[in-house]
Amino acid sequence: MLKPYDYWQYFRNVDDQDVGRFLRLLTDVSIDEIKKLESLKDQEINEAKKVLATEVTKICHGDKEAELALSAAVSAFENEDSSLLPDYIIKKYKLQAAYP
């Protein structure tokens, strides 16, 4: 299973035309709210994607992890502060094996 932030990012980056369908299939968001989110266009669709990503992450990883993922993404991509992004430790031997 993907880590919460990676999971959140996957759904944040879905194609614009898939947002409504995924909201219907994968979340408990009301149909009225989904219709409002589907009406968003251009840059505003990103707000709908945040809702999608947060709601599906809540289901798989819980409310706290979903909110942490949302906060990290907003901090990094809207406020230019990457301090909340997760760190990944890669062992040197794995890196060398992947890139000889």
N, C-alpha and C positions, 0 to 999 in steps of 0.2 A: 504494500500500500504506500502511496506517496505521503510524504510529510505534509502537515497541514498547509504550510505556505505554498508548497509546490502544487498541491491540489487546488488551492484557491486560485493560484495564477493560471492553472490550466483552464479553469472555467472563466476566468476574467478575460482570457484571450480567444474565446470561441468566436466564430464568424458572426457578424451582426445579425444575419438572417436566422441564426439558430437560437438566439436568446429566448424568444417567446416560447418556442417549442421545448427547450430545455427547462424553462421555468414551469411549464405545464407538466412535463413528465417527471421531473426530479425534485420538485419542491411543493410546499404546502401554501405557497403564495396564492392569494385569492385571484380569481379570474378577472375581477375588476381591476385589481392592481396590475396584473400582467398586461391587460389591455392598455393601461396608462403607460407602462414601461415600453410596450411595443410601439407606442406612438412617438417615442423619442427618436430623433434623427441626428445624423452627423456626430459631433462630439458628445452630445447629450446621451447617446446610446451607451456611453461608458458608465453612466450611473446605473443603467439597467444591468450591465455586466457585473458591476460590483454587488448588486443585490443577488444576482444569480450565484456568483462565486461564494458569497457569504452564506447564503441559504443552503447550498449543497455541502459546503464545508461543515456547517453546523450539524448536518445529518450524519456525516461520517466521522467527524473529529470533535464535535461538541461546540457549544456556544463560545466558550472562552477561547479556544484555538481559532475559531472562525474570526472572532473580533480581533485577536492578535494579528492574524494574517492581513485583515483589512487595514488595521492601523499601520503595519509595516509597509504595506504597498502605498498607502496614502502618504506616509512620511517620506518614503523614498522617491516616489514618482511625482508627487504634487508639491512637496516641501523641500525636495532635494536634500534629505537627511537619511542616509542609509544605515544609521545606527541601529535600527530595529530589524533590519534584514537578518535572516538566519545565517550562521557561519557553517561552512562545510569543511571538514578536515579530510584531506586526501593524503594517504600514505605515499611517501616518495616512491616506493617500489611499485605501487599501482600506477602512478603517473609515468614512471619510466617504462613499465610494461606496455602502456597504452601508446606512448610516444617514444619508440626506441631511437 
